[in-house]
Amino acid sequence: MFAVTGLKNKKNVSTMNSNQLTIASNFSLGKFAEVYDDMADNIRWEIVGQQTLEGKENVKAHCQNIAAYFRSVTTDFNIHQTVQADGKVAIIGLGEFTREGIIISKISACDVYQFDFENKIRSIASYCIEVSKPKNP
């Protein structure tokens, strides 16, 4: 049994929390390659209402597919709120996707991350709601 005491340990906890926020923010902003090393091997990503991915390689493959889509459009992601406590981080924001100056869609999203004791992402739950898409002419 141990106790966290002293300024040094408090700083380490603060640094870990800051790292978790950075890792989560990068993933939510679509900077997937920057996060691969921060994923647990047994990561689980539930994209609510769509699919659940199990394992680092499956999550990475899906991230690469999303990144390819992101390269085909102009993206504008804005984080509006973050919540962090006890190895969990929630990122809430909006994303807008345009092509040739035309809005393809806008989404409201919330990603909830859980980190393990090694500061790796062990699970993600993603909630994405399309709030606007172009009307057909």
N, C-alpha and C positions, 0 to 999 in steps of 0.2 A: 504494500500500500504506500502511496506517496501523496504529497501535497505540493501544489504549486505555490512557491513563496519567492519573495525577492523581486526586485525590479527587472533583473535579467530575464527571468522566466515570464514575467508579465509582458515584456517586450517581445519575446519569442511567440507568445500566444497572439499578441497584436499583429506581428509580422505574418503569422500563419493565416489569421483572418484576412489580412490585406491581400495575401497571395490567393486565397480562395475567392475573394471578390474579383481580383484581376482575371483569374482563370475562368470564372463563370461569365464575366463580362465579355471576354474574348470569344468564348463559345457563342454566346447570345448574339454577338455582333458578326458572326460568321467567319471569325478568324480561327477556323478549325485546326489548321496545321500547327498553330502556336500552342494548341492544347493537347495534342496527341500524347505527349510524354506525361501529361497530368491525368490521364485516364487510367483507372484500375483495369487490370486484365479482364475482370468479370463485370465490367460496367453494364448497366441496364438502362436503356433509353426508351421511355414510353412516350410516343407522340400520340397524345390522347385522341381517341376516335379514328386513328389511322393505322398505327402499327407499333409493335414493341421489338426493339433490337437487343440482342444479348451478346455480350463479348466485345472486346476491343476491336477486333478486326471487322466485325459486322458494323459497328458504329462508325469506324473510320471509312469504310466503303460507302456508307450512306452520306457521311459528311462530304466525301469527294463528289458524289452525285449532286448534292446541294450546291457545293462550290462551283461546279460546272454550270449549273443554272444561274448562279449569281454572276458569273462572268458573261452571261448572255444578256443581262439586263443591267440597268443602273439601279443601285440599291441605296436607300437612305434609312438607316436604322437610328432610332433615338431611344435611349434608355431614360425612362421617366422616374423610375423608383427602384431602389434596391433594399432588400431586407436581409439581415444576416444574423444568425444566432446558432450556437451549438453545432458547428460543422455543417450548417445548411445555409444556402444563399438562394434568394429569389430575385430574379431580374424581370422587371415589368417594362414594356415599351411598345413602340410602334415601328412598323417597317413599311416602306413604300417601294414599289418596284415599277420602274418605267423602262420603256424601250422607245427610242427615237422620239423622246419628249412626251410620250403618251403614257399615262398611268395604266399599268396592267392590273395592279391590285394594291390594297393597303391591308395590313393585318395588325391586330392588337395581339400581343403575345405575353406569356408569362412562362419562364423557365425556372423550375425549382431543382436545385442541385443538392445532393448529399455527398459529403466527403468522408473518406475513411481515415483511419489513424495515421496513415502515411501522407495525408493531404492530397490524395488522388480522388477524382470524381468516381463515386461508386454507383450513383444513379442520377438520372435526369428525368423529370416529367415536364413535357412541353405542351402548353395549351396555346393553340393558335386559332384566332377567329378572324375570318375575313370581314372587314368592316366596310370595304368599298371596292367595287370593281367597275370597270367601264360598262356603260350601257351600250347595247348593240344598236347601231344606227338604223 
